[in-house]
Amino acid sequence: MISEKTSDADRRATAIYEEKLRSHLEATNLHAIVAIEPNLGDCFLRQSLSDEIQASRKSHPHRLAFGIRVGHATAVHFGGLNS
C-alpha cells in the first residue's frame, strides 16, 4: 500500500501531465519517458526509464518524481502476448 503523501504526489504529477504536457508530448515524443516533479512541476524527458530517473534525481535528489511513458497508461509493461 502506498502512503497518502506518495498518492497525493502521484495525483498532482498526473494532473500536470494531463493539463500541460499530454497534447504536445504525444504529438512530438510518443513512447518517450517524462519524469514530473509534482511540487515544482519540473519535467525531464528522456528515451529510457533509467535516463529519466538519473535526470530527475540529479536535479531533485530528495524529492519524488513520477515517470510516465508518453502515450501509454503505464511507464513500464511486463508480460507477453496472450496465446
Distance bins in CASP14 RR format, pairs under 12 A and 6 or more apart:
PFRMAT RR
TARGET T0000
AUTHOR 0000-0000-0000
RMODE 2
METHOD distances of the structure
MODEL  1
1 7 0 0 0 0 1 0 0 0 0 0 0
2 8 0 0 0 0 1 0 0 0 0 0 0
2 9 0 0 0 0 1 0 0 0 0 0 0
2 10 1 0 0 1 0 0 0 0 0 0 0
2 11 0 0 0 0 0 1 0 0 0 0 0
2 64 0 0 0 0 0 1 0 0 0 0 0
2 66 0 0 0 0 0 1 0 0 0 0 0
3 9 0 0 0 0 1 0 0 0 0 0 0
3 10 0 0 0 0 0 1 0 0 0 0 0
3 64 0 0 0 0 0 1 0 0 0 0 0
4 10 0 0 0 0 0 1 0 0 0 0 0
4 11 0 0 0 0 0 1 0 0 0 0 0
5 11 0 0 0 0 0 1 0 0 0 0 0
5 12 0 0 0 0 0 1 0 0 0 0 0
5 38 0 0 0 0 0 1 0 0 0 0 0
5 39 0 0 0 0 0 1 0 0 0 0 0
5 63 0 0 0 0 0 1 0 0 0 0 0
5 64 0 0 0 0 1 0 0 0 0 0 0
6 12 0 0 0 0 0 1 0 0 0 0 0
6 13 0 0 0 0 0 1 0 0 0 0 0
6 38 0 0 0 0 0 1 0 0 0 0 0
6 63 0 0 0 0 0 1 0 0 0 0 0
6 64 1 0 0 1 0 0 0 0 0 0 0
6 65 0 0 0 0 0 1 0 0 0 0 0
6 66 0 0 0 0 1 0 0 0 0 0 0
7 13 0 0 0 0 0 1 0 0 0 0 0
7 14 0 0 0 0 0 1 0 0 0 0 0
7 38 0 0 0 0 0 1 0 0 0 0 0
7 64 0 0 0 0 0 1 0 0 0 0 0
7 66 0 0 0 0 0 1 0 0 0 0 0
8 14 0 0 0 0 0 1 0 0 0 0 0
8 15 0 0 0 0 0 1 0 0 0 0 0
8 38 0 0 0 0 1 0 0 0 0 0 0
8 39 0 0 0 0 0 1 0 0 0 0 0
8 64 0 0 0 0 1 0 0 0 0 0 0
8 66 0 0 0 0 0 1 0 0 0 0 0
9 15 0 0 0 0 0 1 0 0 0 0 0
9 16 0 0 0 0 0 1 0 0 0 0 0
9 36 0 0 0 0 1 0 0 0 0 0 0
9 37 0 0 0 0 1 0 0 0 0 0 0
9 38 1 0 1 0 0 0 0 0 0 0 0
9 39 1 0 0 1 0 0 0 0 0 0 0
9 40 0 0 0 0 0 1 0 0 0 0 0
9 41 0 0 0 0 0 1 0 0 0 0 0
9 60 0 0 0 0 0 1 0 0 0 0 0
9 63 0 0 0 0 1 0 0 0 0 0 0
9 64 1 0 1 0 0 0 0 0 0 0 0
9 65 0 0 0 0 1 0 0 0 0 0 0
9 66 1 0 0 1 0 0 0 0 0 0 0
9 67 0 0 0 0 0 1 0 0 0 0 0
10 16 0 0 0 0 0 1 0 0 0 0 0
10 17 0 0 0 0 0 1 0 0 0 0 0
10 36 0 0 0 0 1 0 0 0 0 0 0
10 38 1 0 0 1 0 0 0 0 0 0 0
10 64 0 0 0 0 1 0 0 0 0 0 0
10 65 0 0 0 0 0 1 0 0 0 0 0
10 66 1 0 1 0 0 0 0 0 0 0 0
10 67 0 0 0 0 1 0 0 0 0 0 0
10 68 0 0 0 0 0 1 0 0 0 0 0
10 75 0 0 0 0 0 1 0 0 0 0 0
11 17 0 0 0 0 0 1 0 0 0 0 0
11 18 0 0 0 0 0 1 0 0 0 0 0
11 36 0 0 0 0 0 1 0 0 0 0 0
11 38 0 0 0 0 1 0 0 0 0 0 0
11 64 0 0 0 0 0 1 0 0 0 0 0
11 66 0 0 0 0 1 0 0 0 0 0 0
12 18 0 0 0 0 0 1 0 0 0 0 0
12 19 0 0 0 0 0 1 0 0 0 0 0
12 20 0 0 0 0 0 1 0 0 0 0 0
12 36 0 0 0 0 1 0 0 0 0 0 0
12 37 0 0 0 0 1 0 0 0 0 0 0
12 38 1 1 0 0 0 0 0 0 0 0 0
12 39 1 0 0 1 0 0 0 0 0 0 0
12 40 0 0 0 0 0 1 0 0 0 0 0
12 41 0 0 0 0 1 0 0 0 0 0 0
12 63 0 0 0 0 0 1 0 0 0 0 0
12 64 0 0 0 0 1 0 0 0 0 0 0
12 65 0 0 0 0 0 1 0 0 0 0 0
12 66 0 0 0 0 1 0 0 0 0 0 0
13 19 0 0 0 0 0 1 0 0 0 0 0
13 20 0 0 0 0 0 1 0 0 0 0 0
13 21 0 0 0 0 0 1 0 0 0 0 0
13 34 0 0 0 0 1 0 0 0 0 0 0
13 35 0 0 0 0 1 0 0 0 0 0 0
13 36 1 0 1 0 0 0 0 0 0 0 0
13 37 1 0 0 1 0 0 0 0 0 0 0
13 38 1 0 1 0 0 0 0 0 0 0 0
13 39 0 0 0 0 1 0 0 0 0 0 0
13 40 0 0 0 0 0 1 0 0 0 0 0
13 41 0 0 0 0 1 0 0 0 0 0 0
13 42 0 0 0 0 0 1 0 0 0 0 0
13 43 0 0 0 0 1 0 0 0 0 0 0
13 44 0 0 0 0 0 1 0 0 0 0 0
13 56 0 0 0 0 0 1 0 0 0 0 0
13 63 0 0 0 0 0 1 0 0 0 0 0
13 64 0 0 0 0 1 0 0 0 0 0 0
13 65 1 0 0 1 0 0 0 0 0 0 0
13 66 1 1 0 0 0 0 0 0 0 0 0
13 67 1 0 0 1 0 0 0 0 0 0 0
13 68 1 0 0 1 0 0 0 0 0 0 0
13 75 0 0 0 0 0 1 0 0 0 0 0
14 20 0 0 0 0 0 1 0 0 0 0 0
14 21 0 0 0 0 0 1 0 0 0 0 0
14 22 0 0 0 0 1 0 0 0 0 0 0
14 34 0 0 0 0 0 1 0 0 0 0 0
14 36 0 0 0 0 1 0 0 0 0 0 0
14 38 0 0 0 0 1 0 0 0 0 0 0
14 41 0 0 0 0 0 1 0 0 0 0 0
14 66 1 0 0 1 0 0 0 0 0 0 0
14 67 0 0 0 0 1 0 0 0 0 0 0
14 68 1 0 0 1 0 0 0 0 0 0 0
14 73 0 0 0 0 0 1 0 0 0 0 0
14 74 0 0 0 0 0 1 0 0 0 0 0
14 75 0 0 0 0 0 1 0 0 0 0 0
15 21 0 0 0 0 0 1 0 0 0 0 0
15 22 0 0 0 0 0 1 0 0 0 0 0
15 36 0 0 0 0 1 0 0 0 0 0 0
15 38 0 0 0 0 1 0 0 0 0 0 0
15 41 0 0 0 0 0 1 0 0 0 0 0
15 66 0 0 0 0 0 1 0 0 0 0 0
15 68 0 0 0 0 0 1 0 0 0 0 0
16 22 0 0 0 0 1 0 0 0 0 0 0
16 25 0 0 0 0 0 1 0 0 0 0 0
16 34 0 0 0 0 1 0 0 0 0 0 0
16 35 0 0 0 0 0 1 0 0 0 0 0
16 36 1 0 1 0 0 0 0 0 0 0 0
16 37 0 0 0 0 1 0 0 0 0 0 0
16 38 1 0 0 1 0 0 0 0 0 0 0
16 39 0 0 0 0 0 1 0 0 0 0 0
16 40 0 0 0 0 1 0 0 0 0 0 0
16 41 1 0 1 0 0 0 0 0 0 0 0
16 42 0 0 0 0 1 0 0 0 0 0 0
16 43 1 0 0 1 0 0 0 0 0 0 0
16 65 0 0 0 0 0 1 0 0 0 0 0
16 66 0 0 0 0 1 0 0 0 0 0 0
16 67 0 0 0 0 0 1 0 0 0 0 0
16 68 0 0 0 0 1 0 0 0 0 0 0
17 23 0 0 0 0 0 1 0 0 0 0 0
17 24 0 0 0 0 0 1 0 0 0 0 0
17 25 0 0 0 0 1 0 0 0 0 0 0
17 26 0 0 0 0 0 1 0 0 0 0 0
17 33 0 0 0 0 0 1 0 0 0 0 0
17 34 1 0 0 1 0 0 0 0 0 0 0
17 35 0 0 0 0 0 1 0 0 0 0 0
17 36 1 0 0 1 0 0 0 0 0 0 0
17 37 0 0 0 0 0 1 0 0 0 0 0
17 38 0 0 0 0 1 0 0 0 0 0 0
17 41 0 0 0 0 0 1 0 0 0 0 0
17 43 0 0 0 0 1 0 0 0 0 0 0
17 45 0 0 0 0 0 1 0 0 0 0 0
17 65 0 0 0 0 0 1 0 0 0 0 0
17 66 0 0 0 0 1 0 0 0 0 0 0
17 67 0 0 0 0 1 0 0 0 0 0 0
17 68 1 0 1 0 0 0 0 0 0 0 0
17 69 0 0 0 0 0 1 0 0 0 0 0
17 70 0 0 0 0 1 0 0 0 0 0 0
17 71 0 0 0 0 1 0 0 0 0 0 0
17 72 0 0 0 0 0 1 0 0 0 0 0
17 73 0 0 0 0 0 1 0 0 0 0 0
17 75 0 0 0 0 0 1 0 0 0 0 0
18 24 0 0 0 0 0 1 0 0 0 0 0
18 25 0 0 0 0 0 1 0 0 0 0 0
18 26 0 0 0 0 0 1 0 0 0 0 0
18 36 0 0 0 0 0 1 0 0 0 0 0
18 68 0 0 0 0 1 0 0 0 0 0 0
18 71 0 0 0 0 0 1 0 0 0 0 0
19 36 0 0 0 0 0 1 0 0 0 0 0
19 41 0 0 0 0 0 1 0 0 0 0 0
20 34 0 0 0 0 0 1 0 0 0 0 0
20 36 0 0 0 0 1 0 0 0 0 0 0
20 38 0 0 0 0 0 1 0 0 0 0 0
20 41 0 0 0 0 1 0 0 0 0 0 0
20 42 0 0 0 0 0 1 0 0 0 0 0
20 43 0 0 0 0 1 0 0 0 0 0 0
21 27 0 0 0 0 0 1 0 0 0 0 0
21 28 0 0 0 0 0 1 0 0 0 0 0
21 29 0 0 0 0 1 0 0 0 0 0 0
21 32 0 0 0 0 0 1 0 0 0 0 0
21 34 1 0 0 1 0 0 0 0 0 0 0
21 35 0 0 0 0 0 1 0 0 0 0 0
21 36 1 0 0 1 0 0 0 0 0 0 0
21 41 0 0 0 0 1 0 0 0 0 0 0
21 42 0 0 0 0 0 1 0 0 0 0 0
21 43 1 0 0 1 0 0 0 0 0 0 0
21 44 0 0 0 0 0 1 0 0 0 0 0
21 45 0 0 0 0 1 0 0 0 0 0 0
21 66 0 0 0 0 0 1 0 0 0 0 0
21 67 0 0 0 0 0 1 0 0 0 0 0
21 68 0 0 0 0 1 0 0 0 0 0 0
21 70 0 0 0 0 1 0 0 0 0 0 0
21 71 0 0 0 0 0 1 0 0 0 0 0
22 28 0 0 0 0 0 1 0 0 0 0 0
22 29 0 0 0 0 0 1 0 0 0 0 0
22 30 0 0 0 0 0 1 0 0 0 0 0
22 34 0 0 0 0 1 0 0 0 0 0 0
22 36 0 0 0 0 0 1 0 0 0 0 0
22 43 0 0 0 0 0 1 0 0 0 0 0
22 68 0 0 0 0 1 0 0 0 0 0 0
22 69 0 0 0 0 0 1 0 0 0 0 0
22 70 0 0 0 0 1 0 0 0 0 0 0
22 71 1 0 0 1 0 0 0 0 0 0 0
22 72 0 0 0 0 0 1 0 0 0 0 0
23 29 0 0 0 0 0 1 0 0 0 0 0
23 30 0 0 0 0 0 1 0 0 0 0 0
23 70 0 0 0 0 0 1 0 0 0 0 0
23 71 0 0 0 0 0 1 0 0 0 0 0
24 30 0 0 0 0 0 1 0 0 0 0 0
24 32 0 0 0 0 0 1 0 0 0 0 0
24 34 0 0 0 0 0 1 0 0 0 0 0
24 43 0 0 0 0 0 1 0 0 0 0 0
24 45 0 0 0 0 0 1 0 0 0 0 0
24 70 0 0 0 0 1 0 0 0 0 0 0
24 71 0 0 0 0 0 1 0 0 0 0 0
25 31 0 0 0 0 0 1 0 0 0 0 0
25 32 1 0 0 1 0 0 0 0 0 0 0
25 33 0 0 0 0 0 1 0 0 0 0 0
25 34 1 0 0 1 0 0 0 0 0 0 0
25 36 0 0 0 0 0 1 0 0 0 0 0
25 43 0 0 0 0 1 0 0 0 0 0 0
25 45 1 0 0 1 0 0 0 0 0 0 0
25 68 0 0 0 0 1 0 0 0 0 0 0
25 69 0 0 0 0 0 1 0 0 0 0 0
25 70 1 0 1 0 0 0 0 0 0 0 0
25 71 1 0 0 1 0 0 0 0 0 0 0
25 72 0 0 0 0 0 1 0 0 0 0 0
26 32 0 0 0 0 1 0 0 0 0 0 0
26 34 0 0 0 0 0 1 0 0 0 0 0
26 68 0 0 0 0 0 1 0 0 0 0 0
26 69 0 0 0 0 0 1 0 0 0 0 0
26 70 1 0 1 0 0 0 0 0 0 0 0
26 71 1 0 1 0 0 0 0 0 0 0 0
26 72 0 0 0 0 1 0 0 0 0 0 0
27 70 0 0 0 0 1 0 0 0 0 0 0
27 71 0 0 0 0 0 1 0 0 0 0 0
28 34 0 0 0 0 0 1 0 0 0 0 0
28 45 0 0 0 0 1 0 0 0 0 0 0
28 70 0 0 0 0 1 0 0 0 0 0 0
28 71 0 0 0 0 0 1 0 0 0 0 0
29 43 0 0 0 0 0 1 0 0 0 0 0
29 45 1 0 0 1 0 0 0 0 0 0 0
29 46 0 0 0 0 1 0 0 0 0 0 0
29 47 0 0 0 0 1 0 0 0 0 0 0
29 52 0 0 0 0 0 1 0 0 0 0 0
29 68 0 0 0 0 0 1 0 0 0 0 0
29 69 0 0 0 0 0 1 0 0 0 0 0
29 70 1 0 1 0 0 0 0 0 0 0 0
29 71 0 0 0 0 1 0 0 0 0 0 0
30 45 0 0 0 0 0 1 0 0 0 0 0
30 47 0 0 0 0 0 1 0 0 0 0 0
30 69 0 0 0 0 1 0 0 0 0 0 0
30 70 1 0 1 0 0 0 0 0 0 0 0
30 71 1 0 1 0 0 0 0 0 0 0 0
30 72 0 0 0 0 1 0 0 0 0 0 0
31 45 0 0 0 0 0 1 0 0 0 0 0
31 46 0 0 0 0 0 1 0 0 0 0 0
31 47 0 0 0 0 1 0 0 0 0 0 0
31 48 0 0 0 0 0 1 0 0 0 0 0
31 49 0 0 0 0 0 1 0 0 0 0 0
31 68 0 0 0 0 0 1 0 0 0 0 0
31 69 1 0 0 1 0 0 0 0 0 0 0
31 70 1 0 0 1 0 0 0 0 0 0 0
31 71 1 0 0 1 0 0 0 0 0 0 0
31 72 1 0 0 1 0 0 0 0 0 0 0
31 75 0 0 0 0 0 1 0 0 0 0 0
31 77 0 0 0 0 0 1 0 0 0 0 0
32 43 0 0 0 0 0 1 0 0 0 0 0
32 44 0 0 0 0 0 1 0 0 0 0 0
32 45 1 0 1 0 0 0 0 0 0 0 0
32 46 1 0 0 1 0 0 0 0 0 0 0
32 47 1 0 1 0 0 0 0 0 0 0 0
32 48 0 0 0 0 1 0 0 0 0 0 0
32 49 0 0 0 0 0 1 0 0 0 0 0
32 51 0 0 0 0 1 0 0 0 0 0 0
32 52 0 0 0 0 1 0 0 0 0 0 0
32 67 0 0 0 0 0 1 0 0 0 0 0
32 68 0 0 0 0 1 0 0 0 0 0 0
32 69 1 0 0 1 0 0 0 0 0 0 0
32 70 1 0 1 0 0 0 0 0 0 0 0
32 71 0 0 0 0 1 0 0 0 0 0 0
32 72 0 0 0 0 0 1 0 0 0 0 0
32 75 0 0 0 0 0 1 0 0 0 0 0
33 43 0 0 0 0 0 1 0 0 0 0 0
33 44 0 0 0 0 1 0 0 0 0 0 0
33 45 1 0 0 1 0 0 0 0 0 0 0
33 46 1 0 1 0 0 0 0 0 0 0 0
33 47 1 0 0 1 0 0 0 0 0 0 0
33 48 1 0 0 1 0 0 0 0 0 0 0
33 49 1 0 1 0 0 0 0 0 0 0 0
33 50 0 0 0 0 1 0 0 0 0 0 0
33 51 1 0 0 1 0 0 0 0 0 0 0
33 52 1 0 1 0 0 0 0 0 0 0 0
33 53 0 0 0 0 1 0 0 0 0 0 0
33 54 0 0 0 0 0 1 0 0 0 0 0
33 55 0 0 0 0 1 0 0 0 0 0 0
33 56 0 0 0 0 0 1 0 0 0 0 0
33 65 0 0 0 0 0 1 0 0 0 0 0
33 66 0 0 0 0 0 1 0 0 0 0 0
33 67 1 0 0 1 0 0 0 0 0 0 0
33 68 1 0 0 1 0 0 0 0 0 0 0
33 69 1 0 1 0 0 0 0 0 0 0 0
33 70 1 0 0 1 0 0 0 0 0 0 0
33 71 0 0 0 0 0 1 0 0 0 0 0
33 72 0 0 0 0 1 0 0 0 0 0 0
33 74 0 0 0 0 0 1 0 0 0 0 0
33 75 1 0 0 1 0 0 0 0 0 0 0
33 76 0 0 0 0 1 0 0 0 0 0 0
34 41 0 0 0 0 0 1 0 0 0 0 0
34 42 0 0 0 0 0 1 0 0 0 0 0
34 43 1 0 1 0 0 0 0 0 0 0 0
34 44 1 0 0 1 0 0 0 0 0 0 0
34 45 1 0 1 0 0 0 0 0 0 0 0
34 46 1 0 0 1 0 0 0 0 0 0 0
34 47 0 0 0 0 0 1 0 0 0 0 0
34 48 0 0 0 0 0 1 0 0 0 0 0
34 49 0 0 0 0 0 1 0 0 0 0 0
34 51 0 0 0 0 0 1 0 0 0 0 0
34 52 1 0 0 1 0 0 0 0 0 0 0
34 53 0 0 0 0 0 1 0 0 0 0 0
34 55 0 0 0 0 0 1 0 0 0 0 0
34 56 0 0 0 0 1 0 0 0 0 0 0
34 65 0 0 0 0 1 0 0 0 0 0 0
34 66 0 0 0 0 1 0 0 0 0 0 0
34 67 1 0 0 1 0 0 0 0 0 0 0
34 68 1 0 1 0 0 0 0 0 0 0 0
34 69 0 0 0 0 1 0 0 0 0 0 0
34 70 1 0 0 1 0 0 0 0 0 0 0
34 71 0 0 0 0 0 1 0 0 0 0 0
34 72 0 0 0 0 0 1 0 0 0 0 0
34 75 0 0 0 0 1 0 0 0 0 0 0
35 41 0 0 0 0 0 1 0 0 0 0 0
35 42 0 0 0 0 1 0 0 0 0 0 0
35 43 1 0 0 1 0 0 0 0 0 0 0
35 44 1 0 1 0 0 0 0 0 0 0 0
35 45 0 0 0 0 1 0 0 0 0 0 0
35 46 1 0 0 1 0 0 0 0 0 0 0
35 48 0 0 0 0 0 1 0 0 0 0 0
35 49 0 0 0 0 1 0 0 0 0 0 0
35 50 0 0 0 0 0 1 0 0 0 0 0
35 51 0 0 0 0 1 0 0 0 0 0 0
35 52 1 0 1 0 0 0 0 0 0 0 0
35 53 1 0 0 1 0 0 0 0 0 0 0
35 54 0 0 0 0 1 0 0 0 0 0 0
35 55 1 0 0 1 0 0 0 0 0 0 0
35 56 1 1 0 0 0 0 0 0 0 0 0
35 57 0 0 0 0 1 0 0 0 0 0 0
35 58 0 0 0 0 0 1 0 0 0 0 0
35 59 0 0 0 0 1 0 0 0 0 0 0
35 60 0 0 0 0 1 0 0 0 0 0 0
35 63 0 0 0 0 0 1 0 0 0 0 0
35 64 0 0 0 0 1 0 0 0 0 0 0
35 65 1 0 1 0 0 0 0 0 0 0 0
35 66 1 0 0 1 0 0 0 0 0 0 0
35 67 1 0 1 0 0 0 0 0 0 0 0
35 68 1 0 0 1 0 0 0 0 0 0 0
35 69 0 0 0 0 0 1 0 0 0 0 0
35 70 0 0 0 0 0 1 0 0 0 0 0
35 75 0 0 0 0 1 0 0 0 0 0 0
36 42 1 0 0 1 0 0 0 0 0 0 0
36 43 1 0 1 0 0 0 0 0 0 0 0
36 44 0 0 0 0 1 0 0 0 0 0 0
36 45 0 0 0 0 1 0 0 0 0 0 0
36 52 0 0 0 0 1 0 0 0 0 0 0
36 55 0 0 0 0 0 1 0 0 0 0 0
36 56 0 0 0 0 1 0 0 0 0 0 0
36 59 0 0 0 0 0 1 0 0 0 0 0
36 60 0 0 0 0 0 1 0 0 0 0 0
36 63 0 0 0 0 0 1 0 0 0 0 0
36 64 0 0 0 0 1 0 0 0 0 0 0
36 65 1 0 0 1 0 0 0 0 0 0 0
36 66 1 0 1 0 0 0 0 0 0 0 0
36 67 1 0 0 1 0 0 0 0 0 0 0
36 68 1 0 0 1 0 0 0 0 0 0 0
36 70 0 0 0 0 0 1 0 0 0 0 0
36 75 0 0 0 0 0 1 0 0 0 0 0
37 43 1 0 0 1 0 0 0 0 0 0 0
37 44 0 0 0 0 1 0 0 0 0 0 0
37 52 0 0 0 0 0 1 0 0 0 0 0
37 55 0 0 0 0 0 1 0 0 0 0 0
37 56 1 0 0 1 0 0 0 0 0 0 0
37 57 0 0 0 0 0 1 0 0 0 0 0
37 58 0 0 0 0 0 1 0 0 0 0 0
37 59 1 0 0 1 0 0 0 0 0 0 0
37 60 1 0 1 0 0 0 0 0 0 0 0
37 61 0 0 0 0 0 1 0 0 0 0 0
37 62 0 0 0 0 0 1 0 0 0 0 0
37 63 1 0 1 0 0 0 0 0 0 0 0
37 64 1 0 0 1 0 0 0 0 0 0 0
37 65 1 0 1 0 0 0 0 0 0 0 0
37 66 0 0 0 0 1 0 0 0 0 0 0
37 67 0 0 0 0 0 1 0 0 0 0 0
38 56 0 0 0 0 0 1 0 0 0 0 0
38 60 0 0 0 0 0 1 0 0 0 0 0
38 63 0 0 0 0 1 0 0 0 0 0 0
38 64 1 0 0 1 0 0 0 0 0 0 0
38 65 1 0 0 1 0 0 0 0 0 0 0
38 66 1 0 0 1 0 0 0 0 0 0 0
38 67 0 0 0 0 0 1 0 0 0 0 0
38 68 0 0 0 0 0 1 0 0 0 0 0
39 60 0 0 0 0 1 0 0 0 0 0 0
39 62 0 0 0 0 0 1 0 0 0 0 0
39 63 1 0 0 1 0 0 0 0 0 0 0
39 64 0 0 0 0 1 0 0 0 0 0 0
39 65 0 0 0 0 1 0 0 0 0 0 0
39 66 0 0 0 0 0 1 0 0 0 0 0
40 56 0 0 0 0 0 1 0 0 0 0 0
40 59 0 0 0 0 1 0 0 0 0 0 0
40 60 1 0 0 1 0 0 0 0 0 0 0
40 63 0 0 0 0 1 0 0 0 0 0 0
40 64 0 0 0 0 0 1 0 0 0 0 0
40 65 0 0 0 0 0 1 0 0 0 0 0
41 56 0 0 0 0 0 1 0 0 0 0 0
41 59 0 0 0 0 0 1 0 0 0 0 0
41 60 0 0 0 0 0 1 0 0 0 0 0
41 63 0 0 0 0 0 1 0 0 0 0 0
41 64 0 0 0 0 0 1 0 0 0 0 0
41 65 0 0 0 0 1 0 0 0 0 0 0
41 66 0 0 0 0 0 1 0 0 0 0 0
42 55 0 0 0 0 1 0 0 0 0 0 0
42 56 1 0 0 1 0 0 0 0 0 0 0
42 58 0 0 0 0 0 1 0 0 0 0 0
42 59 1 0 0 1 0 0 0 0 0 0 0
42 60 1 0 0 1 0 0 0 0 0 0 0
42 63 0 0 0 0 1 0 0 0 0 0 0
42 64 0 0 0 0 0 1 0 0 0 0 0
42 65 0 0 0 0 1 0 0 0 0 0 0
42 66 0 0 0 0 0 1 0 0 0 0 0
43 52 0 0 0 0 1 0 0 0 0 0 0
43 55 0 0 0 0 1 0 0 0 0 0 0
43 56 0 0 0 0 1 0 0 0 0 0 0
43 59 0 0 0 0 0 1 0 0 0 0 0
43 60 0 0 0 0 0 1 0 0 0 0 0
43 65 0 0 0 0 1 0 0 0 0 0 0
43 66 0 0 0 0 0 1 0 0 0 0 0
43 67 0 0 0 0 1 0 0 0 0 0 0
43 68 0 0 0 0 1 0 0 0 0 0 0
43 70 0 0 0 0 0 1 0 0 0 0 0
44 51 0 0 0 0 1 0 0 0 0 0 0
44 52 1 0 1 0 0 0 0 0 0 0 0
44 53 0 0 0 0 1 0 0 0 0 0 0
44 54 0 0 0 0 1 0 0 0 0 0 0
44 55 1 0 1 0 0 0 0 0 0 0 0
44 56 1 0 1 0 0 0 0 0 0 0 0
44 57 0 0 0 0 1 0 0 0 0 0 0
44 58 0 0 0 0 1 0 0 0 0 0 0
44 59 1 0 0 1 0 0 0 0 0 0 0
44 60 0 0 0 0 1 0 0 0 0 0 0
44 63 0 0 0 0 0 1 0 0 0 0 0
44 65 1 0 0 1 0 0 0 0 0 0 0
44 66 0 0 0 0 0 1 0 0 0 0 0
44 67 0 0 0 0 1 0 0 0 0 0 0
44 68 0 0 0 0 0 1 0 0 0 0 0
45 51 0 0 0 0 1 0 0 0 0 0 0
45 52 1 0 0 1 0 0 0 0 0 0 0
45 55 0 0 0 0 1 0 0 0 0 0 0
45 56 0 0 0 0 0 1 0 0 0 0 0
45 67 0 0 0 0 0 1 0 0 0 0 0
45 68 0 0 0 0 0 1 0 0 0 0 0
45 69 0 0 0 0 0 1 0 0 0 0 0
45 70 0 0 0 0 1 0 0 0 0 0 0
46 52 1 0 1 0 0 0 0 0 0 0 0
46 53 0 0 0 0 1 0 0 0 0 0 0
46 54 0 0 0 0 1 0 0 0 0 0 0
46 55 1 0 1 0 0 0 0 0 0 0 0
46 56 0 0 0 0 1 0 0 0 0 0 0
46 58 0 0 0 0 0 1 0 0 0 0 0
46 65 0 0 0 0 0 1 0 0 0 0 0
46 67 0 0 0 0 1 0 0 0 0 0 0
46 68 0 0 0 0 0 1 0 0 0 0 0
46 69 0 0 0 0 0 1 0 0 0 0 0
46 70 0 0 0 0 0 1 0 0 0 0 0
46 75 0 0 0 0 0 1 0 0 0 0 0
47 55 0 0 0 0 0 1 0 0 0 0 0
47 69 0 0 0 0 0 1 0 0 0 0 0
47 70 0 0 0 0 0 1 0 0 0 0 0
48 54 0 0 0 0 1 0 0 0 0 0 0
48 55 0 0 0 0 0 1 0 0 0 0 0
48 67 0 0 0 0 0 1 0 0 0 0 0
48 69 0 0 0 0 0 1 0 0 0 0 0
48 75 0 0 0 0 0 1 0 0 0 0 0
48 76 0 0 0 0 0 1 0 0 0 0 0
49 55 0 0 0 0 0 1 0 0 0 0 0
49 56 0 0 0 0 0 1 0 0 0 0 0
49 65 0 0 0 0 0 1 0 0 0 0 0
49 66 0 0 0 0 0 1 0 0 0 0 0
49 67 1 0 0 1 0 0 0 0 0 0 0
49 68 0 0 0 0 0 1 0 0 0 0 0
49 69 0 0 0 0 1 0 0 0 0 0 0
49 72 0 0 0 0 0 1 0 0 0 0 0
49 74 0 0 0 0 0 1 0 0 0 0 0
49 75 1 0 0 1 0 0 0 0 0 0 0
49 76 1 0 0 1 0 0 0 0 0 0 0
49 77 0 0 0 0 0 1 0 0 0 0 0
50 56 0 0 0 0 0 1 0 0 0 0 0
50 57 0 0 0 0 0 1 0 0 0 0 0
50 67 0 0 0 0 0 1 0 0 0 0 0
50 75 0 0 0 0 0 1 0 0 0 0 0
50 76 0 0 0 0 0 1 0 0 0 0 0
51 57 0 0 0 0 0 1 0 0 0 0 0
51 58 0 0 0 0 0 1 0 0 0 0 0
51 67 0 0 0 0 0 1 0 0 0 0 0
52 58 0 0 0 0 0 1 0 0 0 0 0
52 59 0 0 0 0 0 1 0 0 0 0 0
52 65 0 0 0 0 1 0 0 0 0 0 0
52 66 0 0 0 0 0 1 0 0 0 0 0
52 67 1 0 0 1 0 0 0 0 0 0 0
52 68 0 0 0 0 1 0 0 0 0 0 0
52 69 0 0 0 0 1 0 0 0 0 0 0
52 70 0 0 0 0 0 1 0 0 0 0 0
52 75 0 0 0 0 1 0 0 0 0 0 0
52 76 0 0 0 0 0 1 0 0 0 0 0
53 59 0 0 0 0 0 1 0 0 0 0 0
53 60 0 0 0 0 0 1 0 0 0 0 0
53 61 0 0 0 0 0 1 0 0 0 0 0
53 64 0 0 0 0 0 1 0 0 0 0 0
53 65 1 0 0 1 0 0 0 0 0 0 0
53 66 0 0 0 0 0 1 0 0 0 0 0
53 67 0 0 0 0 1 0 0 0 0 0 0
53 75 0 0 0 0 0 1 0 0 0 0 0
53 76 0 0 0 0 0 1 0 0 0 0 0
54 60 0 0 0 0 0 1 0 0 0 0 0
54 61 0 0 0 0 0 1 0 0 0 0 0
54 65 0 0 0 0 0 1 0 0 0 0 0
55 61 0 0 0 0 0 1 0 0 0 0 0
55 65 0 0 0 0 1 0 0 0 0 0 0
55 67 0 0 0 0 0 1 0 0 0 0 0
56 62 0 0 0 0 0 1 0 0 0 0 0
56 63 0 0 0 0 1 0 0 0 0 0 0
56 64 0 0 0 0 1 0 0 0 0 0 0
56 65 1 1 0 0 0 0 0 0 0 0 0
56 66 0 0 0 0 1 0 0 0 0 0 0
56 67 0 0 0 0 1 0 0 0 0 0 0
56 68 0 0 0 0 0 1 0 0 0 0 0
57 63 0 0 0 0 1 0 0 0 0 0 0
57 64 0 0 0 0 0 1 0 0 0 0 0
57 65 1 0 0 1 0 0 0 0 0 0 0
58 65 0 0 0 0 0 1 0 0 0 0 0
59 65 0 0 0 0 1 0 0 0 0 0 0
60 66 0 0 0 0 0 1 0 0 0 0 0
65 75 0 0 0 0 0 1 0 0 0 0 0
66 74 0 0 0 0 0 1 0 0 0 0 0
66 75 0 0 0 0 1 0 0 0 0 0 0
67 74 0 0 0 0 1 0 0 0 0 0 0
67 75 1 0 1 0 0 0 0 0 0 0 0
67 76 0 0 0 0 1 0 0 0 0 0 0
68 74 0 0 0 0 1 0 0 0 0 0 0
68 75 1 0 1 0 0 0 0 0 0 0 0
68 76 0 0 0 0 0 1 0 0 0 0 0
69 75 1 0 1 0 0 0 0 0 0 0 0
69 76 1 0 0 1 0 0 0 0 0 0 0
69 77 0 0 0 0 1 0 0 0 0 0 0
END
